[in-house]
Amino acid sequence: MADQPALPRNVFPFDVPLTELRRRRSAKWTSFAEDVLPLPVAEMDVRLAPPIAAALQTALDDSDTGYPADPGALIAAFSGFAQRRWNWRIDADDMRVCTDVAVGVIEVLRRIAAPGEAVVITPPVYPRFYAWLKELGLTAAEVPLRELELGGRIDLEGIAAAFASGARVLLLCNPHNPTGRVHEARELRELAEIAARHGAIVLSDEIHGPLTHQGATFSPYLTLSEESRGTGFALTSASKAWNIPGLKCALVVAETAHHERILRRLPHERAWGVGHFGVLASTAAFAAGEEWLDCVIAALESNVAFLREELARRIPPIHMADPRAGYLAWLDCSSLNLDAEPAHIFLTRGRVGLARGRHFGPPGLNYVRLNFGCSREVLHEAISRMSQALKQ
Ligand SMILES: Cc1ncc(COP(=O)(O)O)c(C=O)c1O
């Protein structure tokens, strides 16, 4: 990877013109009418990281579009990344590839929870968590986050009570979507002790982990203690951080003999559902994409500051907790006292597409989620349209 093209200096990664973005045929750019600024779908407005573009270009030049090969290089690349970034040493035998995080979660859940069982989730949370449980005939035991205005802490007592009443699995979002909170090591350690005491399993969805902002510390669940290793599975992917979700590739990690046996029971057949381009791109991302990633993280942090200023200037009643990872802002619109759902008003009157808070569970009713993985111009325009919408 040493001869991969480097990222040009002084490039703001979100400086992609809107006319170019509108040519994209991905979900984000095709789900709304042309006059809507689309900020709900979790894709970033970046061009590919140079090492990923080079790996995919080579594959295209060679018409190398077959099935995915042995994932050894990907597993080695993620091991190196996890060790450099988080001091997490992972044995190659403890990892499996899967199509995406959704498939990884569903396939592990299928093996550890029987239909009808309750699985703990912590709303407001990524809406597809509800969909995945429904697909498997599982019910959601909702333990809402606490102190949502500060980003939302997991409610350890609530989770302990849910385990005590029979739930055996927690689907954790670490860092949390939609609030961008990076759960603290101390909290996760305590969570692991609670899970161990109740014989429960924690599925830690760590897809946003690589996008942790500077100054926050992401703790991979499996690194924290004997109890976390004994109770946990981790799901991760390069798809959010390097914006390659359409290429289909993720990893499941488990570090005990018992959990590895569960991984071994994942159908071999599933390996054929992984994208060959996903493996090539994720390998390049983890092995040679850190310089680009750091540049994106710096731009995201400056977008948070910009968004905060714009909101304070144009729509002061909207409250935003501080996202410390990723590119999603969870906006509390309750002080606006609107007579309809906030996302509906911003879409119909302002032509700004935002994710609807209620889809994230009951605590999300008066919220919208805004994707700030975009240019300053788009952010500025979105907030000014939202502000105008409120004056109509
Ligand atoms: C917390 C979380 N998990 C999973 C996903 C989906 O991941 P994948 O496309 O790998 O299934 C997302 C996408 O936004 C997410 O935010």
The ligand as an SDF file (V2000), in Angstrom:
LIG
                    3D

 16 16  0  0  0  0  0  0  0  0999 V2000
  -25.6350    2.2760   14.2230 C   0  0  0  0  0  0  0  0  0  0  0  0
  -25.7290    1.7320   12.8260 C   0  0  0  0  0  0  0  0  0  0  0  0
  -25.6610    0.4070   12.6300 N   0  0  0  0  0  0  0  0  0  0  0  0
  -25.7380   -0.1140   11.3970 C   0  0  0  0  0  0  0  0  0  0  0  0
  -25.9140    0.6870   10.2980 C   0  0  0  0  0  0  0  0  0  0  0  0
  -26.0550    0.0390    8.9580 C   0  0  0  0  0  0  0  0  0  0  0  0
  -24.8810   -0.5710    8.6480 O   0  0  0  0  0  0  0  0  0  0  0  0
  -24.7450   -1.5510    7.4070 P   0  0  0  0  0  0  0  0  0  0  0  0
  -25.0070   -0.7440    6.1980 O   0  0  0  0  0  0  0  0  0  0  0  0
  -23.3420   -2.0680    7.5150 O   0  0  0  0  0  0  0  0  0  0  0  0
  -25.7690   -2.6280    7.6280 O   0  0  0  0  0  0  0  0  0  0  0  0
  -25.9720    2.0660   10.4410 C   0  0  0  0  0  0  0  0  0  0  0  0
  -26.1540    2.9400    9.2810 C   0  0  0  0  0  0  0  0  0  0  0  0
  -26.3330    4.1170    9.3770 O   0  0  0  0  0  0  0  0  0  0  0  0
  -25.8780    2.6050   11.7520 C   0  0  0  0  0  0  0  0  0  0  0  0
  -25.9330    3.9230   11.9640 O   0  0  0  0  0  0  0  0  0  0  0  0
  1  2  1  0
  2  3  1  0
  2 15  2  0
  3  4  2  0
  4  5  1  0
  5  6  1  0
  5 12  2  0
  6  7  1  0
  7  8  1  0
  8  9  2  0
  8 10  1  0
  8 11  1  0
 12 13  1  0
 12 15  1  0
 13 14  2  0
 15 16  1  0
M  END
$$$$
